[in-house]
Amino acid sequence: MGDLISDLLTLRGPARYQRLIHAVREHVPCDSAVLLRREGNDLVPIATDGLVPEGSTQRFTIEEHPRLAQFVRERRPVRISNPELPDPFDGLIGNDSPLGRVHACAGCAVEFRGEVIGVLAVDAIASDALDDVDHELAAFASLAAIALRTEALEERLELETLRAGDLVRGERCAMGAELVGQSSAMTAVRDDVALAGRSDLAVLITGETGAGKEVVARAIYAASPRRDRPLIYVNCAALPETIAESELFGHVRGAFTGALDHRSGKFEIADGGTLFLDEIGELPLTIQPKLLRALQSGEIQRVGSDKPLRVDVRIIAATNRDLPSEVAAGRFRADLYHRLSVYPIRVPALRERRDDIPLLAGFFLDDARLRLGLGRIRLTADARLALEAADWPGNVRELEHTILRAALRASAGRRRELVVIDAPHLGLIPPIVSDVPFEPPPSPGSLHDSIDAAKRERILAAVRTANGNWAQAARALAMDRGNLHRLARRLGLISRNPCASHESD
């Protein structure tokens, strides 16, 4: 226990809580353990062990879950055996049966100075698994309080340092609630957001449509010293050339037909704050010199006025276009491109961070639950595998819409009971194992080629023995399903089919 306390004091961020929750699983005979932080009327998981991946990004409103409400209310270790009370983690425990219900549940409020700041909850499928765990739960709840308060103190120290003008990490502020993902690609984006957020440098965010460029822009704004000032959004693709100058810089009465009064432009409105120029690659070429002047000198001129106005605006721009190619083609000014891209950030496509798909799915499942008025939602193993296998040309936005449609299809009129999304509800073309028997190359080839050939034969045999059931084949091969699927894709055993659905996202 002494080593655990030392780790809780020295580790930072998610690692601290994951260390604690692993210790709970080691000492308490449960199938899942969850540490939740209280945020107003909600409990938010910050560390889980034993839940399906999407369970770690869902929120739990206290009054909607009688068991969690009882933990908060009684403020002591509680074991709940009443089968009439629905368990918040029914269907989310990572066992083979997505419909398996929790039969034993226990939990304890995490308190600091009389305030409930979180909940520690454990669940088990076996009904008698948690008969005598009060002492352990109380001890771990106390340790959870230490971890949570240590983090709060660290954040307060960082905030005080920031107010004193020194550099701090700023990472927690920069992450934002919607920058979901633990992949190396998203870690790199978070690092860039934290660095860019501390400065006033112009940032150019690039990435495919639907990858999350606006979310990154808002995270940079949230991490900046200007976060208490306005964030003004402009969609450059929606600006007709005839009014683009007026929209950005304003106009005076009589400047053109229909200009009946003075009007401030977006630069004036954003003075002291941040201006987010989305789809900057669509900005008319005739307006680009005026934008360049505003960036260079900090001065703008309303249409029809000779009087310059000074503005203090931080610029964040985003585009899905290849701006260097646009510059080479003469459709975008080179000098403006260099002014905008002082700090470039590329948002990876979803197919480049497939490990984040289950976490994103959980985030969107929770959103679907709230929007559709449903109970808890979870994915079957086949549905999760189908999500991880899809190519996602529309990226995160397409995943969001796919999850929302699937939740609607799977609910079929249900309201408060568990909704289970299976692969057919997603509307995705399933992965196809090639029917062409694999034949080794005519020449012996390298050792690497021989190893790959043996892997192909073994995977094909396992999948065919399982009658095409990938989950069963993965168990036979003692592999994680997602890892098996990625290996099969690399070895050319799975076709790269796009989504079956062609609805606009």
N, C-alpha and C positions, 0 to 999 in steps of 0.2 A: 504493500500500500504506500510505503514511503517513496518508492520509485514513481508510482503513479502521481502523487502530489507534486513531486519535483518536475515531472513532465508537464503537468497542467500549468505550472508557473513559468516554464521556459518555452514551451511550444507556443506558436502563434496561429491565429486564424483557424481554418477548418481542421488542421492537424490536431489541435488541442482537444476539440470536442470528439473527434473520431477516436482518439486514444482513450478517452473516457468511456465511450459507448462500447468499444471493443472489450474493455475491462468488465463492463456490466455483463456482456454475453459470456465472458469466461467464468463469472462467479454466480450468475443467476440462471437457472435452467429454463430458458425461454427460447422461442423461435424468432423473436424480433425484439429490438430495443431501440427506442427513439428518444432523443433529447429535443424538446421544443422550446423555443424562446417566445415569451409573451410579447405581442405587439398590439396593444389596445385590447380589442375583443377577440383577437385571433391568436392562435398558437402556430408557429412556423417551425418546421423541422430544420435543425441546424446540424444534426448528425444522426445517421440511421445505420443499423446493422440488421440484416435479415429481411428488409422490405424490398419489393421489386423497385427497379431504378426510378420509375416515374413517381413512386410514393414519396420521394425525398424532396420534391419541388411543389407539393400541394399544401395549401393552407387549411387550417381547421378552425372554424368559428366556434368559440366555446359554447355558446347557447345551443348550437345545433348538435352537440355531441354530449349526451348526458354523462357518459363515463369521464370524459375530460373535465366537464363542469364539476363533477364530484371530487376529482383530485384537487382542483383549484379551491373548492369550497372547504373541504375538510382539512387540508394542509397537514396531512400525515400520511404514512403509507396505507394504501387502501387496496384490498383485493375485492374485485367485483365478480360475483358468480351469477348474478341475475341474467338469465338468457334473454329476457325481454328487452334489455337495454342494448341497442346496437353498438357494436364496437367500431371506433373510427378507422381501424386498420383491417376490418374484414375485407378479404379479397386482395389485400396489398402485401400480405406476407409471401415471401418468395419461395413458395413450395410448388410442387408440380400441379396442384389443383387450384386454379384461380378462384373457384367458388368455395374453397375450404373456409369455414368460419372459425373465428377465434373462440376457444372454449374456456380459456383462462386469461384473465387480464388483471394487471396490478399497476399501480402508479403512485407517484408522490409529487406534491407541489415542490418547486424549487423556490426558496424564499431568501430574501435579504432584507434585514431590518423591518420585518413585518410585511413586506410587499412580495406578492407572488410574481416572480420574474420569469418563470418557466415551469415546465412539467417534464418529469422523467416517466416514461411509460414502457412496460414490457408486456408481451403477449405470447401465448403458447397455444398450440393446437390441442395438446393433451389437457384434459380438464383438471387434473390434480397436480400439474407441474409447478404451480406457484403457491402451494399451500403454506409455505413457511419462508417467506422472503422479506418480511417486514424490516428486519435489521439491515440486510444488505441494501434495500431500496433507500432507507433513511440515510445510510452512509454515503451512497452514491449521489443522492440528491444534495447533500451538503457539499460534496466535491464539485457538483455541477454549479452550485451557487458560487463557489470560489472561482471557477473558470469564467463564468459569465461576468462577475464583478471585476475580475482581472482585466477582461477585455474592455469593459466600460471605462475603467481607469486609464487604460492605454489610449482609448479614443479621446478621452478628455484631455490628456496630456498633449496628444497630437494637435487637438483643436487649439489649445492655449499656445502651442508653439507656432501654429499657423497665424494666429492673431498677432503674435510678436513679430511676424515677418520672416520667419525662418522656413526652410523647405522641410516638408514632411512627406511621408509616403502618400497620403491622400488616397490610398487604394480602395478603402471601403466606400468612401464617398464616390469614387470614380466608377466602381463596379455598377452601381445602380441595381434596382430590383430586377431588371429585365436582361442584363448581360449574363445569360445563363450558359454554363458550360465549364468543364474542367479539363478540356483537351489542351495540348500544348499550343495549338493555334489560338485558342481563346485566351490562354494565359499571356501570350505575346500581345494580343490586342489590349488586354487589361493593363499591361505594363506601359504600352504606348499611351493609353488614355490617361494613366496616372501622371506620366511625364508631361504630356501636352496640356493637361488640365491646369498644371501649376503656372503655366506661362500665358502670355498674350499673343503667342505666335499664331499666324494663320495656319489652319489645318485643312488639308484636302483628304477626304475620305473616299476611297474607291472600293468597288466591289460590284458583284452581279445584282440584278434586281431581286429584291426580297431577302438579301443577305443580312440586313440589319444595320444599314448605314445611319439611319435616323436615330436608332437606339444608341449607337456609338456617339453620335453628335450630342445627344442629351446627357450621356454619361460624362463627356468632356466638360460640358457646361456645368453639370452638378459638381465636378471636381475643381472648378475654377474659382478664383476670388470674386468673379462676377456673378456667382450663382444667386445672389440676392437682388440682382438687376434683371431687366427683361431679357428673355430669349425670344427673338422674333423669327418666324419661319417664313421663307419665301420659296415657292415652287417655280423655278425659272422656266420649266417646261410649259407652265400655264400662263406665262406672260406674253401676250401678243406684242409684236414689235412696236405697234403704234402707241401703246400705253406703258411699255416696260420702263422707260425713263421716268415717267411720272410716278409709277408705283415705287421705284427705288429711291428717287431723290425728291419727290414732291413737285408741286407746281403752284403758281400764283394765279390770282383771278385774271381771267382773260387771256391766259397763255395759249389757249386753243379753244376751239368750239366745244362747248360743254363745260369748260372750266369756270364755274360760276362762283367759286370761292377759293381761298387759299387752302392748300392741303399739304400736310406733312407726309414725307415718304418714309419708307421702312428704315432708312439709315437714321433719320431724325428720331423715329420712335424708339430705335434700339440704342440711342445715345447712352453711353455708360454701361451698356450690356453687350449682348452677343447677337449677331445676325447669322442665321443659318441659311445658306443659299443651296437649296437642294436642286439636283439635276442641273448643275452649273454648266454642263456641256451643252445644254439647250439654249443658253443665253444668246440672243441675237448678236451677230458680229458688230452691228452698228452701236450697240450699248457697251460693248466691252472696253473701249477706250475710257469712257466715263467712269466705269467701275475701277479701272486701273488707276485713274487719277485719285479717286476716293481712297484707295488703298495706299497709294504713295504719299499723299499729302494730308490725309485726314480731313479734306475739304470736299463739300458737295455744293451743287447749285440747283435750286429749284428750277423747273422748266419755266421759262419766261422771266427769270430774274437774273440780274447781273451781280447780285450780292452773294459772295461765298459764305458758307456756314461751316464752322468747324464741328466735327463729331468725333467722339471717342468710342469706336466700335471694334469689337473682336470678331473676326470673320472665321466661320467654319463652313466649308463647302463640301458637297458630295456629288458624285457622278458615277454612272455605270458605264460611261464611255471610256475609251482609251485616249486620254487627252493628248499624249505625245503624237499619236497617229492623227488626231484632229488638227494639231499644230502643223504637222508635216503636210496635211492636205489643205491648209489655209483656212480652216473653218474655226480655228481658235487661236487667239494671239499668244505667241510664245512668252512675251513679257508678262501677260496676265497669268499664264499658267505657272510661271516661276514665282510670282507674288503669292499665289494661292497655295502653293505646295511647299511652303517653308517646312512644315512637318507633315509628311504624308503618312496616312494609315490605311492599310489594305484590310478589308473585312473578308475573311475566308468564306468560300462557298460552303454550303452545308455538307456536300460530299467530301470536303477536305477535313471535316471534323465529325465523322460518324459516331465517335464515342459520346458526343454530346446529345445525340438524338433522343435517348431515353429520358434524359433530364429535361430537355425541351418539351418532349411529349407530356411529361408530368405537369409542367407549367401550363401547357395549353389544355390538358385535361381538366385542371382546376378551373381555368377560365371558362371552359365549356360547361362545367358543372354549374357555375354561377349564372352564366348567360341563359342556359336552358332550364334552370331550376331543377336540377337532378340531384340524386344522392352521390355517393362516392363512385368514381369511375376508374377502371383499370384495364390494362391490356392483357390479352393472352400471350403466351410465349410466341406463338406463330405470328400474331399481329406485331409484336415488338421486332421480330426477325424481319418481317416484311418492311417495316419502317426503316430499319437499319440498312436494308438491301437496296431501297429505291434510289434513283439517281437525283431526284429533287432539282429539276431545272429551275423551279421557282423559289428554291431555297427555304429559309425559315418561314416566310409568309405562306408558301405552299403547304408546308408541314402544318402550320396553324389551321389553315382552312380544311385540310384533309382530316385532322383530328376533330374539328367542329362538326363536319359532315358525318363522320363515323359515329360520333357520340349521339347525334340525332337519329341515325339509323338504328343504332344498337339499343337506344332507350325504348323505342316502340311503346310509348305511352307510360313507361315507368316514371316514378317521381322520386321517392325517397329510398328505394332499395338499390342495392349494388348494380351498376351497369357494367357489363363486360364487353369490351370491343374485341371482336375476332378479326382475323385477316380479311374475310370477305367484306366486312363493313367499311374497310379502308378504300376499296375501289382501286387497288393497285394490282398490276399484273404480277403474279408470283414468280419467284426465280425458277428457272427451268434448267434441269440437268440435261446435258446433251445426251441424246440417244445413240450418238455415234460412238462405238466402242473405242476406247483409247488404245492406240498402237504405239509401241516405243519407236523412237527414231531409228532409221536404218543403221546409222553409225553409233558406236558406244556413247559418244558425247562425253561431257565432263561429269565429274562426281555430282555436281549440283543438279545437272539434268537428270541423272539417274535417281537421285533422292526425290525430285519433284515427280518423276514418273511413278515411283512407288507410292507417294502420297496420293496421286490421282487415283490409282487403282484401289487403294484402301478406302478412300472417301466414297468412290462410286459403289463399291461393294456394300458399304455400310448404309448408304442412302437407299439402294435397291432392296436390301434386306428389310429395311424399315418401310418399304412401300412408299418411298418419297417423303416420309416424315422426317424433316430435318432435326427437330428436337430429339426424336428417338435416336437418330443416327449420331447426334452429338453425344448423347449419354453413352452409347455403345463405344464411342471413340474416347470417352473420358475427356471431352473438350467442352468449353463454353460454346453455346450456340452461335453467338455473334462471331467469335474467333473462327469457328468452323466455316461459317458463311464467307467471311473475308478471305480465308485461305482458299476456299473453292473458287471464289471470283478471281483471285490472283492466278490460280492454276488453269483458268479458262474453262472450268466445269459449269459455270453459271452464266447465262446470257444476261447482257446489260439492258434489260427492258425498261423503258420509261414508264411513267405512271399511265394507267389506263384512262384516268379521268383527264379530260381536256377542258374542264371548266376554267374560266378566267380567274386567276388569283391576283 
